[in-house]
């Protein structure tokens, strides 16, 4: 293979390309997250004034605006404690609530709910301003109360319970957040924005990576149909270039191998004609009874040589591949036999277009029809499309073949008719040549015995 047929490939390895793509996607996602974080306000914790919670624990009803964020209930048992708040927070909160409500410390239970978040109790740190100046989730406070810098607060989520005089517990707890609270909305926004940014990059990279692989598959399929197909010329990573060169080299070696073997067989068949001519000359001087037998054998050998030369010539001189309508081609084959007075019919059906060598395909179908007429007395030809393939069936009413012979008759010089009479059995290359043509087009030929008697040849060609 010459250097001109080799593709000019970039030297960037596929590993480097994939690593760079992954790094670019991660970087893009991080940049999107940073942009969203700086552009959107931070989610802030829910802040409740301790005095409001104490009023509810003391028996005051929740106002309507507080019912959206707090739950109040009476339980026969103390509210669950774990996961507990930090010991300092818990003790200070319980002691403060017990002192304000005038109950024992043991009658107060304070715990955070297992929902994450921050919680604390106590005055605001210096520099944070008054509670009313905070941006709080509505309602930030439940009642109209006097506020001051030292007003303690609770930060949700939390659960507080106080034992009542009848032994039951009055429990106040924050409600679970909505499915799409502001923080989850922000996270979902980050996720969607990252997808929108990285999806085009992923599409372009996947398309660039898969295109050479699809081209390889198409080239391998084309090689089975047409060994003379042009070499690959792919653009892609360095590994793609190496694989393309290896594929082109393999295709060239296969072509040379087939050409060399075909030329060798043709040369041997051609050179056999010289000794056959000498044998025919010497047979003239042999006794009459021996001369007739020798002449018959020499004539058969000469016919075999001629058939071999024709087979080699047809195999080595492939015609151009064109788009053709297969039914029209079959009509010409059937009409040719009908003009000779043979019983051959083409069943009606749909038109099917294939790509192939017109001369070779006509010769293949002529071989099948000729065999059907020769051994079965007639030929019925049908055409249909099935699973992206054109299916041509040639049926006869002859004796058929033994099951073990259905595949063996495709071997060179193998004849299903045991008499080896050239008038009936032929040379034995007709089916071999037909299968060679079918496989060169990416299809195949099979034989099967019909239930009602006779043989059916089935040709499949890709559409």
C-alpha positions in Angstrom: 0.0 0.0 0.0 1.4 3.4 -0.9 1.8 6.3 1.4 -0.8 8.3 -0.6 -3.5 5.9 0.5 -2.8 6.4 4.2 -4.9 8.9 6.1 -3.3 11.9 7.5 -4.1 11.6 11.2 -3.6 13.9 14.2 -1.2 12.6 16.8 -3.5 13.4 19.8 -4.2 10.0 21.5 -7.8 9.1 22.4 -6.9 8.8 26.1 -5.7 12.4 26.1 -8.9 13.5 24.2 -11.2 11.7 26.7 -9.2 13.0 29.7 -9.4 16.5 28.4 -13.1 16.2 27.7 -13.8 15.0 31.2 -11.7 17.8 32.7 -13.5 20.3 30.6 -16.9 19.1 31.7 -15.9 19.1 35.4 -14.4 22.6 35.0 -17.6 23.8 33.2 -19.8 22.4 36.0 -17.7 24.0 38.7 -17.8 27.4 36.9 -21.6 27.1 36.6 -21.9 26.3 40.3 -19.7 29.2 41.3 -21.7 31.6 39.1 -25.0 30.4 40.5 -23.7 30.6 44.1 -22.6 34.2 43.6 -25.7 35.2 41.6 -28.3 33.8 44.0 -28.9 34.7 47.6 -27.8 32.2 50.2 -30.5 30.0 51.8 -30.8 31.2 55.4 -32.0 29.2 58.5 -35.4 29.5 60.0 -35.2 31.8 63.1 -37.9 31.7 65.9 -38.0 33.8 69.0 -37.8 31.7 72.1 -40.5 33.8 73.7 -43.0 32.9 70.9 -42.3 29.1 71.4 -42.7 29.5 75.1 -46.1 31.1 74.7 -47.3 28.2 72.5 -45.9 25.7 75.0 -47.8 27.5 77.7 -51.1 26.8 76.0 -51.6 29.7 73.6 -53.0 28.8 70.2 -50.9 29.2 67.0 -52.0 32.1 64.8 -52.8 31.2 61.2 -49.5 32.4 59.8 -47.6 30.1 62.2 -49.5 27.0 61.3 -47.5 26.8 58.0 -44.2 26.3 59.7 -45.0 24.8 63.2 -46.9 21.8 64.5 -48.4 21.6 68.0 -49.7 18.4 69.6 -50.3 16.6 72.9 -48.5 13.3 73.4 -48.7 10.8 76.2 -44.9 10.3 76.1 -42.0 12.7 76.0 -40.9 13.6 72.5 -37.9 11.6 71.2 -34.6 13.1 72.1 -32.0 11.8 69.6 -30.3 13.0 67.7 -29.7 15.4 70.6 -28.5 19.0 70.3 -25.1 19.8 71.6 -25.1 19.4 75.3 -24.5 23.1 76.0 -27.3 24.2 73.7 -29.7 21.6 75.0 -29.2 22.3 78.7 -29.3 26.1 78.3 -32.5 25.9 76.2 -34.3 23.5 78.6 -33.3 25.6 81.7 -34.4 28.8 80.1 -37.8 27.4 79.0 -38.3 25.8 82.4 -37.5 29.1 84.2 -39.8 31.1 82.0 -42.7 28.7 82.3 -42.2 28.0 86.0 -41.7 24.2 85.7 -38.9 21.8 86.6 -36.0 21.3 84.3 -36.9 17.6 84.0 -40.3 18.6 82.6 -38.7 20.1 79.5 -37.2 18.3 76.5 -35.4 20.0 73.8 -33.8 18.3 70.8 -33.1 19.0 67.2 -35.0 17.1 64.5 -33.0 14.7 62.3 -33.2 17.0 59.3 -29.9 18.7 59.3 -29.4 22.5 59.6 -28.3 24.7 62.5 -29.9 25.3 65.8 -29.0 27.5 68.7 -30.5 29.5 71.6 -29.2 32.7 73.0 -28.6 36.3 72.3 -27.6 37.4 68.9 -23.8 37.9 68.6 -22.5 41.4 68.5 -22.6 43.1 65.1 -25.6 41.1 63.8 -28.2 43.8 64.7 -31.6 43.4 66.1 -33.7 40.3 65.4 -36.2 42.4 63.4 -33.5 43.4 61.0 -32.8 39.7 60.0 -34.2 38.4 56.7 -36.4 35.5 58.1 -38.7 33.0 56.6 -42.3 34.0 57.2 -43.3 34.1 60.0 -40.1 35.2 61.6 -42.0 35.8 64.9 -45.4 34.6 65.8 -46.8 37.3 68.1 -46.4 41.0 68.5 -43.8 41.2 71.2 -41.3 43.8 72.4 -37.9 42.9 71.0 -34.5 43.9 72.1 -30.9 43.0 71.4 -30.8 40.3 74.0 -34.0 38.4 72.9 -33.0 34.7 72.5 -34.0 32.7 69.4 -34.2 29.1 68.2 -32.9 28.1 64.8 -34.8 25.3 63.2 -35.3 22.5 62.8 -36.1 21.6 66.4 -38.5 19.9 68.7 -39.5 21.1 72.2 -41.8 19.4 74.7 -43.2 20.5 78.1 -44.9 18.1 80.6 -48.4 19.3 81.4 -50.2 19.0 84.7 -52.1 15.9 83.5 -48.9 14.1 82.6 -49.2 14.6 78.9 -46.6 16.4 76.9 -47.2 19.5 74.8 -44.9 19.4 71.8 -43.9 22.2 69.4 -41.8 21.3 66.4 -40.9 22.7 63.1 -42.5 21.2 60.1 -40.4 19.3 57.5 -39.3 21.5 54.6 -41.1 21.4 51.3 -39.9 19.0 48.6 -38.6 22.0 46.7 -37.5 24.5 49.3 -35.3 27.4 48.3 -32.1 25.4 48.9 -33.2 22.4 46.9 -34.4 24.8 44.1 -30.9 26.3 44.0 -29.3 22.8 43.9 -31.6 21.8 41.1 -30.8 24.9 39.2 -27.1 24.2 39.5 -27.7 20.7 38.2 -29.7 21.8 35.2 -27.3 24.6 34.3 -24.4 22.2 34.4 -26.3 19.8 32.1 -27.1 22.6 29.7 -23.4 23.7 29.6 -21.8 20.2 29.3 -24.5 18.5 27.1 -23.3 20.2 23.8 -19.7 19.4 24.7 -20.6 15.8 25.3 -22.6 15.6 22.1 -19.8 16.9 20.0 -17.2 14.7 21.7 -19.4 11.6 21.4 -20.1 12.3 17.7 -16.4 12.9 16.9 -15.5 9.7 18.8 -18.2 7.5 17.3 -18.0 8.7 13.7 -14.7 6.8 12.9 -16.0 3.7 14.6 -19.1 3.8 12.4 -16.9 4.3 9.4 -14.9 1.2 10.3 -18.1 -0.9 10.6 -19.3 0.4 7.2 -15.9 -0.3 5.6 -15.8 -3.8 7.0 -19.3 -4.5 5.6 -18.2 -2.9 2.2 -15.1 -5.1 2.1 -17.3 -8.2 2.3 -19.4 -7.0 -0.6 -16.7 -5.4 -2.7 -13.0 -6.4 -2.2 -11.9 -3.6 -4.6 -13.4 -0.9 -2.4 -11.2 2.2 -1.9 -9.1 2.4 1.3 -10.2 4.2 4.4 -9.4 7.8 5.0 -10.5 8.7 8.5 -9.9 11.7 10.7 -9.7 11.2 14.4 -7.4 10.3 17.3 -4.0 8.7 16.8 -5.4 5.3 17.6 -8.0 5.7 14.8 -5.2 6.5 12.4 -3.3 3.3 13.4 -6.4 1.2 13.1 -7.2 2.7 9.7 -3.7 2.0 8.3 -3.9 -1.6 9.6 -7.3 -2.1 8.0 -6.1 -0.7 4.7 -3.0 -2.9 4.8 -5.2 -5.9 5.6 -7.5 -5.1 2.7 -4.6 -4.8 0.3 -3.0 -8.1 1.5 -6.3 -9.9 1.0 -6.7 -8.5 -2.4 -3.2 -9.6 -3.4 -3.7 -13.0 -1.9 -6.9 -13.6 -3.9 -5.4 -12.2 -7.1 -2.3 -14.4 -6.7 -4.3 -17.6 -6.1 -6.6 -16.8 -8.9 -3.7 -16.1 -11.3 -2.0 -19.3 -10.2 -5.2 -21.4 -10.9 -5.7 -19.7 -14.2 -2.0 -20.4 -15.2 -2.3 -24.1 -14.2 -5.6 -24.5 -16.1 -4.1 -22.7 -19.1 -0.9 -24.8 -19.1 -2.9 -28.0 -18.9 -4.1 -27.4 -22.5 -0.7 -28.2 -23.9 -0.5 -31.8 -22.5 -4.1 -32.3 -23.4 -3.3 -31.4 -27.0 -0.5 -34.0 -27.0 -2.7 -36.6 -25.5 -5.3 -36.0 -28.2 -2.6 -36.4 -30.8 -1.3 -39.6 -29.3 -4.9 -40.9 -29.0 -5.2 -40.9 -32.8 -2.8 -43.7 -33.0 -4.4 -45.9 -30.3 -6.7 -48.8 -31.0 -10.3 -47.7 -31.9 -11.9 -49.0 -28.7 -9.3 -47.3 -26.6 -9.2 -44.2 -28.8 -12.9 -43.5 -28.2 -12.5 -43.7 -24.4 -9.4 -41.6 -24.4 -11.1 -39.0 -26.6 -14.1 -38.8 -24.2 -11.8 -38.3 -21.2 -9.7 -35.7 -23.0 -12.8 -33.8 -24.1 -14.1 -33.8 -20.5 -10.7 -32.6 -19.1 -10.7 -29.9 -21.8 -14.2 -28.8 -20.8 -13.1 -28.6 -17.2 -10.1 -26.5 -18.1 -12.2 -24.2 -20.1 -14.7 -23.9 -17.3 -11.9 -23.2 -14.8 -10.4 -20.5 -17.0 -13.9 -18.9 -17.4 -14.4 -19.1 -13.6 -11.0 -17.5 -12.9 -11.6 -14.8 -15.5 -15.0 -13.9 -14.1 -13.6 -13.8 -10.5 -10.6 -11.6 -11.4 -12.5 -9.2 -13.6 -15.2 -7.8 -11.5 -17.5 -5.3 -13.2 -18.6 -1.9 -11.8 -21.2 -1.8 -9.0 -24.3 0.2 -9.8 -27.8 0.6 -8.4 -30.1 -1.7 -10.3 -33.7 -2.9 -10.2 -33.5 -6.6 -9.5 -36.9 -7.6 -10.9 -36.0 -6.2 -14.3 -32.7 -8.2 -14.2 -34.6 -11.4 -13.4 -37.1 -10.7 -16.2 -34.2 -10.6 -18.7 -32.9 -13.9 -17.4 -36.3 -15.6 -17.5 -37.1 -14.2 -21.0 -33.9 -15.6 -22.3 -34.7 -19.1 -21.2 -38.4 -18.7 -22.3 -37.2 -17.8 -25.9 -35.4 -21.2 -25.9 -38.7 -23.0 -25.1 -37.9 -23.7 -21.5 -40.6 -23.8 -18.8 -39.6 -20.9 -16.5 -41.8 -18.3 -14.8 -41.2 -15.2 -12.7 -43.8 -14.8 -9.9 -45.3 -11.3 -9.6 -44.2 -9.1 -6.8 -42.6 -5.8 -5.7 -39.6 -4.1 -7.2 -36.4 -4.3 -5.2 -33.3 -2.2 -5.8 -29.8 -3.5 -4.9 -26.2 -2.4 -5.7 -24.2 -4.9 -7.7 -22.4 -6.0 -10.8 -25.1 -6.4 -13.4 -23.2 -9.0 -15.5 -22.1 -11.1 -12.6 -25.6 -11.2 -11.0 -27.2 -12.1 -14.4 -24.7 -15.0 -14.7 -25.5 -16.1 -11.1 -29.3 -16.3 -11.7 -28.8 -17.9 -15.1 -26.8 -20.7 -13.4 -29.5 -21.3 -10.8 -32.3 -21.3 -13.4 -30.4 -23.5 -15.7 -29.8 -26.1 -12.9 -33.5 -26.0 -12.0 -34.5 -26.6 -15.6 -31.8 -29.3 -16.1 -32.7 -31.4 -13.1 -36.3 -30.4 -12.4 -37.8 -29.7 -15.8 -38.9 -26.2 -14.9 -38.0 -23.2 -12.8 -40.2 -20.9 -10.7 -38.5 -17.6 -9.7 -39.8 -15.3 -7.0 -38.5 -12.0 -5.5 -39.3 -10.3 -2.3 -37.7 -7.9 0.3 -37.1 -9.3 3.7 -35.2 -7.8 6.7 -33.2 -5.3 4.5 -32.3 -8.1 2.1 -33.5 -9.0 -1.4 -34.6 -12.7 -1.4 -34.7 -14.5 -4.7 -35.9 -18.1 -4.7 -35.6 -20.5 -7.6 -37.7 -23.7 -7.3 -38.0 -26.9 -9.4 -40.0 -30.2 -9.2 -37.0 -32.4 -9.5 -35.8 -35.2 -7.2 -33.9 -32.9 -4.9 -30.7 -33.8 -3.1 -29.7 -35.8 -0.1 -29.4 -33.6 3.1 -25.6 -34.2 3.3 -25.3 -33.0 -0.4 -27.0 -29.6 0.0 -23.8 -27.9 1.0 -21.3 -30.2 -0.7 -22.6 -29.3 -4.2 -21.1 -25.8 -3.8 -17.6 -27.2 -3.7 -15.6 -26.9 -7.0 -16.2 -29.8 -9.5 -18.8 -31.3 -7.2 -21.9 -32.5 -9.0 -25.1 -33.8 -7.5 -25.7 -36.0 -10.5 -23.5 -39.0 -10.0 -23.3 -40.0 -13.7 -20.8 -37.2 -14.3 -22.3 -36.8 -17.8 -21.5 -33.3 -19.1 -24.9 -33.2 -20.8 -26.7 -33.6 -17.4 -24.3 -33.0 -14.6 -22.1 -30.3 -16.2 -18.6 -29.6 -15.0 -19.4 -28.8 -11.4 -18.5 -25.1 -11.2 -21.9 -23.5 -11.8 -23.0 -23.4 -8.1 -19.4 -22.6 -7.0 -19.4 -19.5 -9.3 -22.9 -18.5 -8.2 -22.0 -18.6 -4.5 -18.8 -16.7 -5.1 -20.7 -14.0 -6.9 -23.4 -13.8 -4.1 -20.8 -13.6 -1.3 -18.8 -11.0 -3.2 -22.0 -8.9 -3.0 -22.4 -9.4 0.7 -25.0 -12.1 0.4 -25.2 -15.9 0.1 -26.9 -18.9 -1.6 -28.4 -21.9 0.2 -30.2 -25.0 -1.1 -33.1 -26.8 0.6 -35.5 -29.6 -0.4 -39.1 -28.6 -0.9 -41.8 -30.4 1.1 -43.7 -31.4 -2.0 -40.6 -32.5 -3.8 -38.0 -30.6 -5.7 -35.2 -28.2 -4.8 -35.3 -24.6 -3.8 -32.3 -22.3 -4.2 -32.4 -19.2 -2.0 -30.3 -16.1 -2.8 -30.0 -13.2 -0.3 -28.5 -9.9 -1.3 -28.3 -6.8 0.9 -30.5 -3.9 -0.2 
